[in-house]
Amino acid sequence: MKTLHNSTRFARIAAMPLAIVLTLGLVAATIAQAPYRVGGTPTMTLYGTSTMHDWTMTAHSFTANGEFTVSPDNQLSTINSLTVVLPVRNLKSDHDGMNDNAYDALHADKYKDITFRMTSAEITAAGGNKYTIVAHGNLTISGVTKPVILNANGVLNADGSLSVSGSVALTLSQFNIERPSFMLGAMKVGDALRLNYSLIFVK
């Protein structure tokens, strides 16, 4: 029964005018997966607290690569894969002493990168060229890997690039990171963190 069904389908395709068959092939090629990489000036900012004042560390240099599917009418259909690699020492504050303490706490000499590898994603159209994106994946910091969910807003631009922004709440303790202290212990970093990100993916 299955063979008969397939034979009938192939017969119908063979009977189609060549122009239609070629058009169907062109559409299939148009919506195929396409590789994207981060472009422009991406930003990741880590926000934290301490017993004295809040602090931030920002990175503008990191890699991000993925495969996205965009339909012929310029609609984002799927995010098939996504990997982000952030070198720890690219995160910087306004104070060298704080940077050094943060790198020590993150064991930057041994674990040079913070990485995110997506396992699945859901995309919801939010009107026009805007989308809400929920990306599930594994985040590795200081050699410890934990599952996380990234909630982001996406905009598919006219030139085919994809702008993505969002944030994720984290804690130092979930990655077994000892909270850094400064000034002989007078200032101690809080456990809660927030990572904000803004980047553009280009072909």
Buried (B, 14 or more C-beta within 10 A) or exposed (E): EEEEEEEEEEEEEEEEEEEEEEEEEEEEEEBEBBEBEBEEEBBBBBBBBBEEEEBBBBBEEBBBBBBBBBEEEEBBEBBBBBEBBBBBBBBBBEEEEBBEBBBEBBBBEEBEBBBBBBEEBEBEEEEEBBBBBBBEBEBBBBEEEEEBEBEBBBBBEEEBBBBBBBBBEBEBEBBEBEBBBBEEEEBBBBBEBBBBBBBBBEE
